[in-house]
């Protein structure tokens, strides 16, 4: 096959010429694209059309691909810096850590190109990308957000039907208005040399093993497979070992957040806000978090992103899931007996929280893990059940810390002894330093007088390492090592 003399033309064919059939063309002055199905595309023809400002050319995907792209049209609610940042964070959860932003045309739409270091199955990649962005709340819809390759329908093979993938325009064609953008979405021209450099850099930067794992999970979910891992126990122990070791260097945050999330989702059955909170709390409790994690300022947001992504790819080990067409788990109604058990567990957790406040034990608790361990022991429940009732006990998310501040507002002369029962008068530094900024000016008793104590800053303490302990004779999991 004859190739262009230009290295740019050869490179263009190597990347975008994998599937030469049914390519698309749009001539100057025409509104719509047309499909050329009379003959296949050839390297020199591709390069000729690419350089011609009077015609735009586009291609389709074959069975395998080494790239993908997301298309956001002008007028889409996702064409904002904040939405694009969230979209990139969503992609990061499946191993896509670098994208190339391109203004698609004079219409000011945006293409986010995703170069890969190796080719993958096209349909599996389409399914994985769609599931990834939908898990983060993005709606895949024409005119808002489209994914190339798309999750096409399969033709009826017995009738010799074949359904093509949707075609997309090529980037940076002269006269098309397509330009390369910076990370801040500022135009920097349409030089192909810079584009190839960005392409190679992005492809090399992708976490390809993580993407391959996500593709495998997406493929299993698509087929609604109910297979369970044959080495479940080994996987659980491996997750525990990694979480217990924590951070040992930079660049480990995404991997550890995923491992924590998998443990919470698969083995504790957590979902939604409970899973996100578990990821955040456990990450803060891991060794090396403060020293090596470069995302401490945004750990809550990253935990939330990972939680939503993991829910889309993993299911609790003890409850086979069926999926609706939209991808949301379909939960069967709970029998009355199960509702009663849930209500009983919630009441035990509430009573456990009240008791540890009343007897003053809360003053010795220096981390969220300590709170969880103490309540698990008193309520005689599992860690999974505890996090499913997070709004009833979590020291920050339940608002209990604000209520505890009021314990210091009361002067010693107040006769409401019940409210101060168990209060020793020596506030725990964790409680006094670990609060978020509150619209309160609590007072503390000083030699018979009242002195204002304003809490204006948030100092989220690194959670101390947890321990492996027992609860009612049962082992519980904690991500920290045993302290001497």
C-alpha positions as CSV (number, residue, x, y, z in Angstrom):
1,X,0.0,0.0,0.0
2,X,1.4,3.4,-1.0
3,X,2.0,5.8,1.9
4,X,2.5,9.5,1.9
5,X,6.0,11.0,1.8
6,X,5.1,13.1,4.8
7,X,5.9,11.6,8.2
8,X,2.8,13.4,9.5
9,X,0.7,11.7,6.8
10,X,2.2,8.3,7.7
11,X,1.5,8.9,11.4
12,X,-2.0,10.0,10.7
13,X,-2.7,6.8,8.8
14,X,-1.1,4.6,11.5
15,X,-3.4,6.0,14.2
16,X,-6.6,6.8,12.3
17,X,-6.5,4.5,9.3
18,X,-7.0,1.2,11.1
19,X,-10.5,0.8,9.7
20,X,-10.7,2.1,6.1
21,X,-14.3,1.4,5.4
22,X,-17.3,3.8,5.4
23,X,-15.2,6.9,6.1
24,X,-17.1,10.2,6.3
25,X,-16.7,13.4,4.4
26,X,-18.1,16.9,4.7
27,X,-17.5,19.4,1.9
28,X,-17.3,23.1,2.4
29,X,-20.8,24.7,2.5
30,X,-22.5,21.5,3.3
31,X,-24.3,21.0,6.6
32,X,-24.3,17.3,6.9
33,X,-21.6,14.6,6.7
34,X,-21.8,11.9,4.0
35,X,-20.6,8.3,4.2
36,X,-18.3,7.1,1.4
37,X,-19.0,3.4,1.1
38,X,-18.0,2.8,-2.5
39,X,-14.3,2.2,-1.9
40,X,-12.0,2.0,1.2
41,X,-9.8,4.7,2.4
42,X,-6.1,4.7,1.5
43,X,-3.1,6.4,3.1
44,X,-2.5,8.9,0.4
45,X,-6.2,9.7,0.0
46,X,-6.5,10.3,3.8
47,X,-3.5,12.7,3.7
48,X,-4.9,14.4,0.6
49,X,-8.3,15.1,2.1
50,X,-6.7,16.0,5.5
51,X,-4.7,18.8,3.9
52,X,-7.7,20.1,1.8
53,X,-9.4,23.0,3.6
54,X,-12.4,22.6,1.4
55,X,-13.3,19.1,2.8
56,X,-13.2,17.6,6.2
57,X,-12.7,13.9,6.7
58,X,-13.6,11.4,9.5
59,X,-13.1,7.8,10.2
60,X,-14.7,4.9,12.1
61,X,-13.4,2.3,14.6
62,X,-12.6,-1.3,13.8
63,X,-12.5,-4.3,16.2
64,X,-9.5,-3.0,18.1
65,X,-8.4,0.6,18.9
66,X,-5.5,2.4,20.4
67,X,-7.5,5.5,21.3
68,X,-10.9,6.9,22.2
69,X,-12.3,10.4,22.5
70,X,-15.1,12.2,24.4
71,X,-17.1,14.9,22.5
72,X,-18.6,17.8,24.4
73,X,-20.7,20.1,22.2
74,X,-21.1,23.9,22.6
75,X,-24.1,24.5,24.9
76,X,-23.5,21.3,26.9
77,X,-23.7,21.8,30.7
78,X,-20.4,19.8,30.8
79,X,-18.5,22.4,28.8
80,X,-17.1,24.1,31.9
81,X,-13.7,23.8,33.6
82,X,-15.3,22.3,36.7
83,X,-17.2,19.7,34.8
84,X,-14.2,18.8,32.6
85,X,-12.1,18.5,35.8
86,X,-14.6,16.1,37.2
87,X,-14.7,14.2,33.9
88,X,-11.0,13.8,34.0
89,X,-11.1,12.6,37.6
90,X,-13.6,10.0,36.6
91,X,-11.4,8.7,33.8
92,X,-8.5,8.6,36.3
93,X,-10.3,6.0,38.3
94,X,-10.0,3.5,35.4
95,X,-6.4,4.3,34.6
96,X,-6.8,7.1,32.1
97,X,-4.6,9.8,33.7
98,X,-3.8,11.9,30.6
99,X,-6.1,13.3,27.9
100,X,-5.5,15.7,25.0
101,X,-8.0,18.6,24.8
102,X,-8.8,19.7,21.2
103,X,-11.2,22.4,20.0
104,X,-13.2,20.2,17.5
105,X,-14.1,23.0,15.0
106,X,-15.3,26.6,14.7
107,X,-18.4,25.5,16.7
108,X,-16.2,25.6,19.8
109,X,-17.0,22.0,20.9
110,X,-14.4,20.1,22.8
111,X,-12.8,16.7,22.0
112,X,-10.8,15.0,24.8
113,X,-8.6,12.5,23.1
114,X,-7.5,9.4,25.0
115,X,-4.3,7.8,23.5
116,X,-3.4,4.3,24.8
117,X,-0.1,2.5,24.8
118,X,-1.6,-0.7,23.3
119,X,-4.7,-1.6,21.4
120,X,-7.7,-2.9,23.2
121,X,-11.0,-4.4,22.2
122,X,-13.1,-1.5,20.9
123,X,-16.5,-2.5,22.2
124,X,-15.1,-3.4,25.7
125,X,-13.5,0.0,25.8
126,X,-16.7,1.7,24.8
127,X,-18.6,-0.1,27.5
128,X,-16.0,0.7,30.2
129,X,-15.9,4.4,29.3
130,X,-19.7,4.7,29.3
131,X,-20.0,3.0,32.6
132,X,-17.2,5.1,34.1
133,X,-18.7,8.5,33.2
134,X,-22.2,7.4,34.1
135,X,-21.1,6.3,37.5
136,X,-19.9,9.8,38.2
137,X,-23.3,11.3,37.2
138,X,-22.6,12.3,33.6
139,X,-25.3,11.7,31.1
140,X,-24.1,10.3,27.8
141,X,-26.4,12.0,25.3
142,X,-26.1,13.5,21.8
143,X,-25.4,17.2,22.0
144,X,-24.1,17.0,25.6
145,X,-21.5,14.2,25.9
146,X,-20.7,11.5,23.4
147,X,-18.2,8.8,23.5
148,X,-16.2,7.4,20.6
149,X,-16.2,4.5,20.2
150,X,-19.9,4.2,21.0
151,X,-21.6,1.1,22.4
152,X,-23.1,0.1,19.1
153,X,-25.8,-2.5,18.6
154,X,-24.8,-5.8,17.1
155,X,-26.2,-6.7,13.6
156,X,-28.1,-9.9,12.9
157,X,-25.4,-12.1,11.6
158,X,-27.8,-14.6,10.1
159,X,-28.9,-11.8,7.8
160,X,-25.4,-10.7,7.2
161,X,-26.0,-7.4,8.9
162,X,-23.1,-5.4,10.2
163,X,-23.4,-2.2,12.3
164,X,-20.6,0.3,12.0
165,X,-19.3,2.4,14.9
166,X,-20.1,6.1,14.6
167,X,-17.5,8.1,12.7
168,X,-15.7,11.1,14.1
169,X,-13.8,14.0,12.4
170,X,-10.1,14.0,12.5
171,X,-8.3,16.6,14.7
172,X,-6.5,19.7,13.6
173,X,-7.5,19.8,9.9
174,X,-6.6,23.0,8.1
175,X,-9.5,25.4,7.8
176,X,-11.8,23.4,10.2
177,X,-11.2,25.6,13.3
178,X,-9.7,22.7,15.2
179,X,-6.8,23.6,17.4
180,X,-4.8,22.1,20.2
181,X,-5.6,23.4,23.7
182,X,-3.6,23.8,26.9
183,X,-4.8,22.1,30.1
184,X,-6.5,25.5,30.9
185,X,-8.3,25.1,27.5
186,X,-6.4,27.9,25.8
187,X,-5.6,27.6,22.1
188,X,-2.0,26.9,21.1
189,X,-2.3,26.2,17.3
190,X,-2.8,23.2,15.1
191,X,0.8,22.0,14.6
192,X,0.8,18.2,14.1
193,X,4.3,17.9,15.6
194,X,3.1,19.2,18.9
195,X,0.0,17.0,18.7
196,X,2.1,13.8,18.2
197,X,4.4,14.8,21.1
198,X,1.3,15.2,23.3
199,X,-0.1,11.9,22.0
200,X,3.0,9.9,22.9
201,X,3.4,11.5,26.3
202,X,-0.3,10.8,27.2
203,X,-0.1,7.2,26.0
204,X,3.0,6.5,28.0
205,X,1.4,8.1,31.1
206,X,-1.7,6.0,31.2
207,X,-2.1,3.4,34.0
208,X,-2.6,0.6,31.4
209,X,-2.9,-2.3,33.9
210,X,-5.6,-0.5,35.8
211,X,-7.4,0.2,32.5
212,X,-7.2,-3.4,31.5
213,X,-8.7,-4.4,34.9
214,X,-11.5,-1.9,34.5
215,X,-12.2,-3.2,30.9
216,X,-12.3,-6.8,32.2
217,X,-14.8,-5.7,35.0
218,X,-16.8,-3.7,32.5
219,X,-17.0,-6.7,30.2
220,X,-18.2,-9.0,33.0
221,X,-20.8,-6.5,34.1
222,X,-22.0,-6.2,30.5
223,X,-22.6,-9.9,30.3
224,X,-24.2,-9.8,33.8
225,X,-21.8,-12.5,34.9
226,X,-22.5,-13.9,38.4
227,X,-19.2,-15.5,38.7
228,X,-17.4,-14.9,42.0
229,X,-13.6,-14.9,42.3
230,X,-12.3,-18.3,43.2
231,X,-9.6,-16.7,45.4
232,X,-11.9,-14.4,47.4
233,X,-10.1,-15.0,50.7
234,X,-6.8,-14.3,49.1
235,X,-8.0,-11.1,47.5
236,X,-9.4,-9.9,50.8
237,X,-6.1,-10.6,52.6
238,X,-4.2,-8.9,49.8
239,X,-6.4,-5.8,50.2
240,X,-5.9,-5.8,53.9
241,X,-2.1,-6.1,53.5
242,X,-1.9,-3.2,51.1
243,X,-4.1,-1.0,53.2
244,X,-2.2,-1.8,56.3
245,X,1.1,-0.9,54.7
246,X,-0.3,2.4,53.5
247,X,1.7,4.9,51.6
248,X,5.4,4.3,51.1
249,X,6.1,6.8,48.3
250,X,4.5,9.4,46.1
251,X,2.2,8.4,43.3
252,X,0.3,5.7,45.3
253,X,-2.9,7.6,46.1
254,X,-5.2,6.4,43.4
255,X,-4.1,2.8,43.8
256,X,-4.7,2.9,47.6
257,X,-8.0,4.6,47.3
258,X,-9.2,2.0,44.9
259,X,-8.0,-0.9,47.2
260,X,-9.8,0.7,50.2
261,X,-12.9,1.2,48.1
262,X,-12.9,-2.4,46.9
263,X,-12.6,-3.6,50.4
264,X,-15.5,-1.4,51.6
265,X,-17.7,-2.3,48.6
266,X,-17.0,-6.0,48.2
267,X,-16.4,-7.2,51.7
268,X,-18.3,-4.7,53.8
269,X,-21.2,-4.1,51.3
270,X,-21.0,-0.3,51.5
271,X,-22.4,2.0,48.9
272,X,-23.1,5.7,48.4
273,X,-22.0,8.2,51.0
274,X,-21.1,5.4,53.4
275,X,-18.6,4.0,51.0
276,X,-17.1,7.4,50.2
277,X,-16.7,8.2,54.0
278,X,-15.2,4.8,54.6
279,X,-12.6,5.4,51.8
280,X,-11.8,8.9,53.2
281,X,-11.6,7.8,56.9
282,X,-9.5,4.7,56.1
283,X,-7.1,6.7,53.9
284,X,-6.5,9.3,56.6
285,X,-5.8,6.4,59.0
286,X,-3.2,4.7,56.7
287,X,0.5,4.9,57.6
288,X,2.4,7.4,55.4
289,X,-0.7,9.4,54.5
290,X,0.6,12.8,55.6
291,X,4.2,12.1,54.4
292,X,3.5,10.8,50.9
293,X,0.0,11.6,49.8
294,X,-0.1,14.8,47.7
295,X,-3.9,15.0,47.7
296,X,-4.6,15.6,51.4
297,X,-6.3,18.9,50.5
298,X,-8.8,17.1,48.2
299,X,-9.0,13.6,49.7
300,X,-12.8,13.9,50.4
301,X,-13.5,14.7,46.7
302,X,-11.2,11.9,45.4
303,X,-12.8,9.4,47.9
304,X,-16.2,10.4,46.5
305,X,-15.1,9.9,42.9
306,X,-13.6,6.5,43.7
307,X,-16.7,5.4,45.6
308,X,-19.0,6.2,42.6
309,X,-16.6,4.5,40.2
310,X,-16.2,1.4,42.3
311,X,-19.9,1.0,42.8
312,X,-20.2,0.7,39.0
313,X,-17.7,-2.1,38.7
314,X,-17.9,-4.1,41.9
315,X,-20.7,-5.7,43.9
316,X,-20.9,-7.0,47.5
317,X,-19.6,-10.5,47.8
318,X,-22.6,-11.8,49.7
319,X,-25.4,-10.5,47.5
320,X,-25.5,-11.2,43.8
321,X,-26.7,-8.1,41.9
322,X,-28.9,-7.7,38.9
323,X,-28.6,-4.6,36.9
324,X,-31.2,-2.4,35.2
325,X,-30.5,-1.0,31.8
326,X,-29.3,2.3,33.3
327,X,-26.7,0.4,35.3
328,X,-28.2,1.0,38.8
329,X,-28.4,-2.0,41.1
330,X,-31.9,-3.2,41.6
331,X,-32.6,-3.9,45.2
332,X,-35.3,-6.3,46.2
333,X,-37.7,-5.2,49.0
334,X,-36.5,-6.2,52.4
335,X,-38.6,-8.7,54.2
336,X,-40.1,-7.5,57.5
337,X,-37.7,-9.6,59.4
338,X,-34.7,-7.8,57.8
339,X,-36.2,-4.4,58.4
340,X,-36.6,-5.3,62.0
341,X,-32.9,-6.4,62.2
342,X,-31.8,-3.2,60.6
343,X,-33.9,-1.1,63.0
344,X,-32.5,-3.0,65.9
345,X,-28.9,-2.5,64.8
346,X,-29.5,1.2,64.3
347,X,-30.9,1.5,67.8
348,X,-28.0,-0.3,69.3
349,X,-25.6,2.0,67.5
350,X,-27.4,5.1,68.8
351,X,-27.4,3.7,72.4
352,X,-23.7,2.9,72.1
353,X,-22.9,6.5,71.1
354,X,-25.0,7.8,74.0
355,X,-23.2,5.6,76.4
356,X,-19.7,6.5,75.3
357,X,-20.6,10.2,75.7
358,X,-22.2,9.8,79.0
359,X,-19.4,7.8,80.6
360,X,-16.7,10.2,79.2
361,X,-15.1,7.6,76.9
362,X,-15.3,9.9,74.0
363,X,-12.5,12.0,75.5
364,X,-10.0,9.2,74.9
365,X,-10.9,8.6,71.3
366,X,-8.3,10.2,69.0
367,X,-9.5,9.2,65.6
368,X,-12.5,8.2,63.6
369,X,-11.2,4.6,63.7
370,X,-11.3,4.8,67.5
371,X,-14.9,6.0,67.4
372,X,-15.8,3.2,65.1
373,X,-14.0,0.5,67.1
374,X,-15.6,1.6,70.3
375,X,-19.1,1.7,68.9
376,X,-18.8,-1.6,67.2
377,X,-17.8,-3.2,70.5
378,X,-20.7,-1.6,72.4
379,X,-23.3,-2.1,69.8
380,X,-22.2,-5.6,69.0
381,X,-22.4,-5.0,65.3
382,X,-20.1,-5.3,62.3
383,X,-18.1,-2.5,60.7
384,X,-20.3,-2.8,57.6
385,X,-23.5,-2.3,59.6
386,X,-21.8,0.7,61.4
387,X,-21.0,2.5,58.1
388,X,-24.5,1.8,56.8
389,X,-25.7,3.9,59.7
390,X,-23.0,6.5,59.4
391,X,-25.4,9.4,60.0
392,X,-26.1,8.2,63.5
393,X,-22.5,8.0,64.9
394,X,-19.8,9.5,62.7
395,X,-18.1,12.3,64.8
396,X,-18.1,14.8,62.0
397,X,-20.9,13.7,59.5
398,X,-23.4,13.2,62.3
399,X,-22.9,16.6,63.8
400,X,-22.0,15.0,67.2
401,X,-18.9,17.2,67.5
402,X,-20.9,20.4,67.5
403,X,-23.1,18.9,70.3
404,X,-20.0,17.9,72.3
405,X,-18.8,21.5,72.2
406,X,-21.9,22.4,74.2
407,X,-20.5,20.3,77.0
408,X,-17.8,23.0,77.4
409,X,-20.3,25.8,77.2
410,X,-22.0,24.8,80.5
411,X,-20.4,26.5,83.6
412,X,-19.8,24.3,86.6
413,X,-22.5,26.1,88.5
414,X,-25.2,24.9,86.1
415,X,-27.5,22.5,87.9
416,X,-28.2,20.3,84.9
417,X,-25.8,17.6,86.2
418,X,-27.2,15.1,83.7
419,X,-25.8,17.0,80.8
420,X,-22.3,17.1,82.3
421,X,-22.3,13.6,83.6
422,X,-18.9,12.0,83.0
423,X,-17.3,15.3,82.0
424,X,-13.9,15.5,83.6
425,X,-13.2,19.1,82.6
426,X,-10.1,18.2,80.6
427,X,-11.0,18.5,77.0
428,X,-9.4,16.1,74.5
429,X,-7.0,17.9,72.2
430,X,-8.3,15.9,69.3
431,X,-11.8,17.2,69.9
432,X,-10.8,20.8,70.5
433,X,-8.4,20.9,67.5
434,X,-10.2,18.6,65.1
435,X,-13.4,20.6,64.5
436,X,-14.4,22.3,61.3
437,X,-15.0,26.0,61.5
438,X,-18.2,26.5,63.4
439,X,-20.4,29.5,63.8
440,X,-19.9,29.2,67.6
441,X,-17.9,30.8,70.3
442,X,-17.8,28.1,73.0
443,X,-16.8,29.0,76.5
444,X,-14.8,27.0,79.0
445,X,-14.8,27.4,82.7
446,X,-11.7,29.1,84.1
447,X,-11.5,29.5,87.9
448,X,-15.2,30.4,88.2
449,X,-15.2,32.7,85.2
450,X,-16.2,32.4,81.6
451,X,-13.7,32.9,78.8
452,X,-14.4,32.9,75.1
453,X,-12.7,30.1,73.1
454,X,-13.2,30.7,69.3
455,X,-12.7,27.8,67.0
456,X,-11.9,29.3,63.5
457,X,-9.7,26.8,61.7
458,X,-10.0,23.3,60.6
459,X,-7.1,21.0,61.5
460,X,-8.0,17.5,60.3
461,X,-5.7,15.4,62.3
462,X,-4.0,12.4,60.6
463,X,-5.9,9.5,62.0
464,X,-3.8,7.3,64.1
465,X,-3.2,3.7,63.0
466,X,-5.9,1.4,63.9
467,X,-5.5,-2.1,65.3
468,X,-6.8,-5.6,64.7
469,X,-9.1,-6.3,67.5
470,X,-12.1,-8.4,68.5
471,X,-15.8,-7.6,68.8
472,X,-18.0,-10.2,70.4
473,X,-15.3,-12.8,69.6
474,X,-15.2,-11.8,65.9
475,X,-12.3,-10.3,64.0
476,X,-12.7,-6.8,62.6
477,X,-10.6,-5.1,60.0
478,X,-8.8,-1.9,60.6
479,X,-6.3,-0.4,58.1
480,X,-3.7,0.6,60.6
481,X,-0.9,-1.5,62.1
482,X,-0.9,-2.4,65.8
483,X,0.8,0.2,67.9
484,X,3.3,-0.8,70.5
